[in-house]
């Protein structure tokens, strides 16, 4: 659910990753917050798949920021830019922003095929996600598992323009009743010993999928 709030720069931080889209544009570009002023923001020249977004004085942008307390989205306008020695765009501070979901690990409903391997077993079983966050996932599988069981989870994650193999350790922390009338078991799984590389891939993926959902909700 989207909330409209007064804009607060407190949700942003220097070096924070953001997504930038031109008004009426189709592509999301990656950028970071370079400077935070009382009346403007400075962001790195947005980049997507090796191509920079070239700014003009008439540009309007939608910026999406993934923060600890949720996903924030706001519109702003071009003030100035420089391309050398480092590309920087200065944009206006908006009056309002929209916020989606308040939780430390933003969770999205998504369908991803999984291969599950119980600890101390060579047996591999199939499963799918019902939702996923940077801290864990809700999975569906025909196999039986118990709370406290450790499993190895392998799946492919689409990050920008390629699919990456993700291999993580997880623990079953709860069971859940399926909402569909199918022969399947639902388990809440918490990730264990997640390294920084995998964590960043998960956050990047969830960030992009959440931004897509915000866009659809905004246009609805």
C-alpha positions in Angstrom: 0.0 0.0 0.0 1.3 3.4 -0.9 1.4 6.3 1.6 1.9 9.9 0.6 4.1 11.7 3.1 5.9 15.0 3.4 9.4 14.6 1.9 12.1 14.0 4.4 15.8 13.8 3.4 16.4 11.8 6.6 15.4 8.6 4.7 18.4 9.2 2.4 22.1 8.8 3.1 25.3 9.6 1.2 26.4 6.8 -1.0 22.9 5.3 -1.0 21.9 3.4 -4.1 18.9 4.6 -6.0 17.0 4.0 -9.2 16.4 7.0 -11.6 13.9 7.1 -14.4 13.1 10.0 -16.7 9.5 11.1 -16.8 7.7 8.9 -19.4 10.8 6.9 -19.7 10.9 3.1 -19.8 14.3 2.2 -18.3 15.5 2.4 -14.7 19.0 3.6 -14.3 21.3 3.0 -11.3 22.7 5.9 -9.4 23.8 6.9 -5.9 23.2 9.9 -3.6 26.3 12.1 -3.7 25.2 15.2 -1.7 22.1 16.1 0.3 21.3 19.9 0.5 18.4 21.7 2.1 16.9 22.5 -1.3 18.4 19.9 -3.7 20.1 16.5 -4.1 23.2 15.7 -6.1 23.2 12.2 -7.7 25.8 10.3 -9.7 25.1 10.3 -13.5 22.7 7.4 -13.8 24.0 4.2 -15.6 22.2 1.2 -17.1 23.9 -1.7 -18.9 27.0 0.4 -19.6 25.0 3.4 -21.0 24.7 6.7 -19.2 21.5 8.7 -18.9 22.3 12.0 -20.6 20.6 14.9 -18.8 19.0 18.0 -20.2 17.6 21.1 -18.5 14.0 20.1 -19.1 14.3 16.7 -17.5 11.9 15.4 -14.8 12.9 12.3 -12.9 11.3 9.7 -10.6 13.7 8.5 -8.0 13.2 5.3 -6.0 15.2 4.7 -2.8 15.3 1.4 -0.9 15.7 2.2 2.8 15.6 0.3 6.0 12.0 1.5 6.7 10.6 0.9 3.3 10.7 1.9 -0.4 10.4 5.6 -1.0 9.6 7.1 -4.4 9.6 10.8 -5.3 9.5 13.1 -8.4 12.0 15.8 -9.0 13.3 18.2 -11.7 16.7 18.9 -13.2 18.5 21.9 -11.8 22.0 21.5 -13.3 24.6 18.9 -14.2 28.3 18.4 -15.0 29.8 15.6 -16.9 33.5 16.0 -15.9 35.5 15.1 -14.0 32.7 13.0 -12.6 29.1 13.0 -13.9 26.7 14.7 -11.4 23.1 15.8 -11.7 21.6 18.2 -9.2 17.8 17.8 -8.8 15.1 19.6 -6.8 13.8 18.5 -3.4 10.1 17.5 -3.8 7.3 18.5 -1.5 6.0 14.9 -1.0 7.1 11.3 -1.4 5.4 8.0 -1.5 6.3 5.1 0.7 5.6 1.4 0.3 5.8 -1.1 3.1 7.5 -0.6 6.5 9.8 -3.5 7.4 13.5 -4.0 7.8 13.5 -6.6 5.1 11.2 -5.7 2.3 9.4 -8.8 1.2 7.9 -9.3 -2.3 5.6 -12.0 -3.7 7.6 -13.8 -6.4 7.8 -17.1 -8.1 11.3 -18.6 -8.3 12.2 -22.2 -8.9 14.4 -23.7 -6.2 16.5 -26.8 -5.6 16.5 -27.8 -1.9 19.0 -30.1 -0.2 18.5 -31.1 3.5 21.6 -30.9 5.7 23.7 -34.1 5.7 21.7 -35.5 2.8 22.5 -36.0 -0.9 18.8 -35.8 -1.8 17.8 -32.8 -3.8 14.2 -31.8 -3.9 12.2 -29.2 -5.9 10.5 -26.1 -4.5 9.3 -22.6 -5.4 9.2 -19.3 -3.6 6.0 -17.7 -2.7 7.8 -14.6 -1.4 11.3 -13.5 -0.8 13.3 -10.9 1.1 17.0 -10.3 1.9 16.5 -12.2 5.1 14.6 -15.3 4.0 11.8 -16.7 1.9 8.5 -18.5 2.0 8.8 -21.7 0.0 6.4 -24.3 -1.3 7.5 -27.9 -1.7 5.9 -31.4 -1.8 8.5 -32.6 0.7 8.1 -32.7 4.4 10.4 -30.6 6.6 10.4 -29.6 10.3 11.1 -26.4 12.2 14.8 -26.2 12.9 15.8 -28.2 9.8 18.7 -26.7 7.8 18.7 -26.8 4.1 20.9 -25.7 1.2 19.0 -23.6 -1.3 20.0 -23.1 -4.9 18.2 -20.8 -7.4 18.8 -18.4 -10.3 18.3 -14.7 -9.8 18.0 -12.2 -12.6 20.3 -9.3 -11.8 20.3 -6.5 -14.4 20.8 -8.4 -17.7 22.0 -11.8 -16.6 20.9 -14.7 -14.4 23.1 -15.5 -11.4 23.4 -18.8 -9.5 22.6 -18.2 -5.8 23.5 -20.9 -3.3 22.5 -20.1 0.3 22.0 -22.0 3.6 18.7 -21.6 5.3 16.7 -22.8 8.4 13.0 -23.7 8.6 11.6 -21.3 11.2 7.9 -21.8 10.7 5.2 -23.7 8.8 2.4 -22.0 6.9 -0.9 -23.1 5.6 -1.1 -23.0 1.8 -3.7 -20.6 0.4 -4.3 -22.7 -2.7 -6.0 -26.1 -2.5 -3.0 -28.0 -3.7 -0.9 -30.8 -2.3 2.0 -28.7 -1.2 3.7 -27.6 2.1 4.7 -24.1 2.9 7.7 -23.2 5.1 9.2 -20.0 6.2 13.0 -20.1 5.8 15.5 -17.8 7.3 18.9 -17.4 5.6 22.0 -18.3 7.5 25.6 -17.0 7.1 24.7 -14.9 4.1 27.8 -13.4 2.6 27.9 -9.8 1.4 28.0 -10.6 -2.3 24.8 -12.7 -2.2 23.2 -10.2 0.1 23.8 -7.4 -2.4 22.5 -9.5 -5.3 19.3 -10.2 -3.3 18.8 -6.6 -2.3 19.4 -5.4 -5.9 16.9 -7.9 -7.3 14.2 -7.1 -4.6 14.9 -3.4 -5.1 14.2 -3.6 -8.9 11.1 -5.9 -8.5 9.7 -3.6 -5.8 10.3 -0.5 -8.0 8.3 -2.3 -10.8 5.5 -3.0 -8.4 5.4 0.7 -7.2 5.3 1.8 -10.7 2.3 -0.4 -11.5 0.5 0.7 -8.3 1.2 4.4 -9.1 -0.2 4.0 -12.6 -3.3 2.0 -11.5 
